[in-house]
Amino acid sequence: MAEHHLHWSHGTASVLTTAAMLASCQFTLKSGPFSPFARAPWLGQVQDAALSGHLRVLGGDFVGLPFGKGRAAAQVPAEWQMIGTGQTEGPVHGPAADQDWDTLDATDTAITLGLHFPASSPVLRVERRIAAQPNESAIDFTFTIFARQSASLPVGLHPILRLPDLPGRLHLSADFDFGMVHPGYGGQIFPSLTAIPQPGGLLDLSQVRLSPARELNVQLCGMRGPLRATYLDEGAGVELDWNRTLLPSLQIWHTDRGIGGAPWHNAYRGLGVEPIASAFDLGTRVSCGPNPINARGIATALQIDPAAPTVITHSIRAFAP
């Protein structure tokens, strides 16, 4: 694994060749330095090859292709029975999130990495460019998929935001057609971030105030604009924007010391804000087949074609309100 550092007028960042991971980033705002991404406390300390590459170096932003893990779920609503009880489909979030990428080009302000997929995959290779925006507190990402053959695959981007010290001090704003709770937690539909069905009542996720050791996984389907996340005690925030024609949903995943076992050990805190064309993280078989999300007109897979590469862009822009 190699590490590359970006330096520009409005920030610094580090990128790892493992999983093409944006490991850390600090923006320079008028209010002072601002680091919005989560970073695993074990980064640089775990060498277990049995762990997916992105877990060994878990930082602030990576990509998943194919997105998800296809694991079995215990009890799910009847309309989600297609999840089944099968084995996990290869490495979690696919080779893109597991392997070491090659560095194709690197400067002080940008890096381009590439990865060839196995011969059995419909994906030939992928490239990822991470570039600082000149004179801006922002980073642009470009993910390009070159197909070996035509196929439908779940695809996802995987930024993870840092949780603030105090609950309720991170404000989220998003506009979408409808939301759905992960089928492993009930699969209910909801209309807004302020009314998410949970055991015991409705949850307001516009103010992230979940208790420690509690996990949450919801999908915002038919996103109509970017996600804005404001750290109320820091006078700063980020806007996550992306190509919603290709990736129409946003999966929000939360854990605050809620995952045990290696390497987590109930120490990790983070809020995944993941633009996806996928049915949650349920894997290729569920996302590419009929499911309750695409039945409502929201694509849960992306078509790739050898005739032309598929180019997915996203950006992270920091701001001081």
BADO-438431 format. One record per residue (C-alpha): x, y, z; residue in three letters. Coordinates in steps of 0.001 Angstrom, whole numbers, padded with zeros to 6 digits, always signed. Layout:
BEGIN
XYZala;...
% end
This chain:
BEGIN
+000000+000000+000000met;+001215+003483-000885ala;-000016+006860+000350glu;-000245+010064-001672his;-000787+013532-000209his;-002751+016347-001805leu;-001983+019982-000930his;-003791+023027-002269trp;-004789+026538-001201ser;-007883+025351+000668his;-006908+022029+002189gly;-004896+018843+002480thr;-005837+015194+001958ala;-004295+011729+001875ser;-005179+008956-000578val;-004248+005286-000155leu;-003784+002836-003015thr;-005703+000197-001017thr;-009342+000575-002155ala;-008338+003945-003704ala;-009322+005269-000286met;-009518+008960+000581leu;-008196+008310+004068ala;-008392+011830+005447ser;-009082+015410+004432cys;-008855+018786+006153gln;-010420+021836+004538phe;-009355+025401+005296thr;-012392+027610+005939leu;-012754+031181+007205lys;-013895+029650+010495ser;-010713+027542+010693gly;-009598+023997+009783pro;-012436+021528+009250phe;-012205+017734+008917ser;-015617+016254+008033pro;-014704+012625+007356phe;-014618+009698+009748ala;-011376+007781+010157arg;-011019+004366+011765ala;-008934+004300+014959pro;-007198+001161+013666trp;-006019+002726+010382leu;-002420+001635+009788gly;-002536-000998+012529gln;-004477-003888+010938val;-002782-006266+008496gln;-005290-009153+008497asp;-005583-010250+004850ala;-008901-011933+005640ala;-010456-008471+006036leu;-011614-006604+002954ser;-009090-003939+001985gly;-011429-001030+002710his;-011943-002261+006282leu;-008203-002431+006908arg;-007801+001232+005917val;-011279+002627+006529leu;-011282+006356+005943gly;-013538+008977+004441gly;-014459+008011+000870asp;-014211+004964-001401phe;-016261+003169-004094val;-018114-000145-004239gly;-018388-002254-007410leu;-020359-004439-007223pro;-021843-002560-004276phe;-022997-004519-001239gly;-022346-007887+000282lys;-025381-010062-000427gly;-025476-011468+003087arg;-028504-013187+004516ala;-030950-011264+006686ala;-032720-012845+009629ala;-036355-011718+009616gln;-037586-009524+006781val;-041001-008398+005499pro;-042714-010708+003023ala;-041981-008423+000065glu;-038233-008828+000746trp;-038157-012623+000867gln;-035918-012636-002250met;-033014-011803+000067ile;-032807-015492+000903gly;-030110-017122+002957thr;-027257-017333+000453gly;-023582-016763+001058gln;-021856-013401+000762thr;-021089-012583-002895glu;-017308-012145-002963gly;-015473-009361-001084pro;-017658-006745+000570val;-018321-003959-001993his;-016385-005889-004637gly;-012774-005786-005885pro;-012879-001974-006072ala;-013119-001750-002287ala;-010779-004642-001592asp;-007661-004534-003732gln;-004647-002274-004154asp;-005050+000042-007143trp;-002236+001184-009446asp;-001229+004841-009411thr;-001601+006117-012986leu;-000833+009797-012422asp;-000215+011987-009384ala;+000450+015667-008695thr;+000229+017888-005627asp;-003476+018502-006298thr;-004782+015309-007955ala;-004278+011575-008277ile;-005619+009014-010755thr;-005681+005327-009832leu;-006681+002253-011844gly;-007639-001362-011189leu;-008118-004343-013516his;-010972-006683-012580phe;-010817-010502-012743pro;-011389-012089-016159ala;-014663-013578-014902ser;-016133-010101-014267ser;-018171-008116-016809pro;-016032-005156-015668val;-012736-004850-017513leu;-011150-002130-015410arg;-011941+000996-013411val;-010252+004340-012860glu;-010687+006827-010052arg;-009528+010439-010104arg;-009482+012509-006912ile;-008769+016193-007552ala;-008813+019304-005392ala;-010796+022200-006822gln;-008473+025188-007349pro;-009154+028025-004909asn;-012081+026118-003380glu;-012693+024073-000214ser;-013801+021166-002344ala;-012717+017865-003894ile;-013997+016363-007150asp;-014153+012595-007697phe;-014516+010796-011033thr;-015156+007042-011169phe;-014951+005489-014641thr;-016084+001927-015400ile;-014804+000192-018536phe;-016958-002840-019352ala;-015778-006174-020739arg;-019361-007083-021582gln;-022824-005607-021092ser;-024212-006156-017613ala;-026310-004682-014821ser;-024501-004208-011506leu;-025176-002408-008229pro;-022807+000547-007898val;-022179+002845-004969gly;-020009+005641-003625leu;-019146+005470+000058his;-018338+008739+001862pro;-018409+008431+005674ile;-018864+011548+007795leu;-017479+012087+011261arg;-019988+012128+014122leu;-019788+015169+016424pro;-019031+014768+020119asp;-022566+015698+021179leu;-025710+013999+019799pro;-028087+016218+017872gly;-025364+018593+016723arg;-025148+017290+013162leu;-027961+018535+010927his;-028860+016722+007691leu;-030900+018128+004830ser;-032086+016060+001837ala;-034970+016124-000653asp;-036183+012771-002034phe;-039223+010922-003368asp;-039552+008401-000526phe;-037419+006678+002067gly;-037252+003058+003139met;-035939+001417+006290val;-033569-001499+005661his;-035652-004701+005422pro;-033638-006219+008242gly;-035070-003449+010454tyr;-038653-003572+009139gly;-038616-002177+005589gly;-041147+000608+006297gln;-041671+003538+003915ile;-041287+007115+005194phe;-041782+010578+003632pro;-039007+012666+005186ser;-035918+012575+007398leu;-038011+013833+010289thr;-040367+010814+010346ala;-038436+007546+010111ile;-040300+004556+011609pro;-038362+002926+014413gln;-039269+000689+017364pro;-041031+002919+019847gly;-042003+005700+017450gly;-040709+008031+014744leu;-037075+009124+014508leu;-035987+012601+013377asp;-032747+012006+011469leu;-032436+015627+010409ser;-030738+016033+013800gln;-028447+013030+014255val;-029048+012173+017899arg;-028975+008357+017910leu;-027761+006733+021101ser;-024413+004927+021274pro;-024372+001270+020230ala;-027427+001809+018011arg;-027211+001150+014262glu;-029428+002630+011557leu;-029697+001872+007837asn;-032159+003690+005548val;-032336+004415+001819gln;-033515+007768+000457leu;-034931+006922-002976cys;-035236+009352-005862gly;-032869+012024-004534met;-033749+015441-005971arg;-030659+017353-004886gly;-027439+017160-002886pro;-027106+016204+000771leu;-026079+018964+003172arg;-024582+018140+006548ala;-023949+020961+009043thr;-021896+020629+012231tyr;-023777+023079+014425leu;-021071+023535+017077asp;-018306+024061+014520glu;-019892+026588+012186gly;-019059+024391+009209ala;-020555+021741+006986gly;-020302+019819+003733val;-022400+019441+000624glu;-022286+016055-001108leu;-023357+016258-004753asp;-023300+013590-007459trp;-024805+012385-010748asn;-028269+011370-009547arg;-029313+010157-013015thr;-026901+007245-012563leu;-027118+006876-008789leu;-030683+007829-007809pro;-030611+006912-004112ser;-028679+007747-000963leu;-028108+005096+001679gln;-027539+006447+005181ile;-025755+004115+007576trp;-025015+005057+011176his;-022983+003418+013879thr;-021723+004954+017114asp;-019538+002268+018689arg;-022231-000252+017726gly;-020141-002887+015929ile;-018159-005457+017885gly;-015488-007892+016761gly;-012284-007162+014873ala;-011394-004587+013762pro;-014329-002553+015128trp;-014212-003457+018848his;-017107-001053+019543asn;-014835+001928+018874ala;-015893+003166+015435tyr;-018113+006233+015003arg;-019362+007239+011576gly;-022269+008211+009335leu;-022170+006658+005867gly;-023833+008886+003246val;-023675+006669+000168glu;-024983+007575-003324pro;-026097+004278-004876ile;-027837+002447-007683ala;-028559-000518-005435ser;-031104-002046-003099ala;-029350-001118+000140phe;-026202-003259+000409asp;-028004-006517-000377leu;-025807-007544-003282gly;-026008-008202-007008thr;-028761-010824-007044arg;-031259-008736-005069val;-030358-005381-006638ser;-030504-006676-010233cys;-033749-008593-009770gly;-037267-007420-008942pro;-037382-005798-005501asn;-039625-003335-003628pro;-037459-000341-004564ile;-037222-000782-008339asn;-040906-001786-008295ala;-041513+001848-007292arg;-039545+003160-010276gly;-036140+003714-008637ile;-033234+001939-010359ala;-031270-000406-008095thr;-028549-001303-010630ala;-026536+000423-013325leu;-026152-000806-016897gln;-022567-000936-018177ile;-021654-001364-021839asp;-018318-002057-023577pro;-019263+000450-026293ala;-018642+003370-023938ala;-017283+003814-020406pro;-019646+004771-017589thr;-018496+007943-015827val;-019802+008752-012332ile;-018886+012030-010681thr;-019325+013334-007171his;-017993+016192-005111ser;-017530+017178-001499ile;-017658+020915-000816arg;-017041+022362+002639ala;-018774+025538+003732phe;-019056+027898+006675ala;-022715+028988+007072pro;
% end
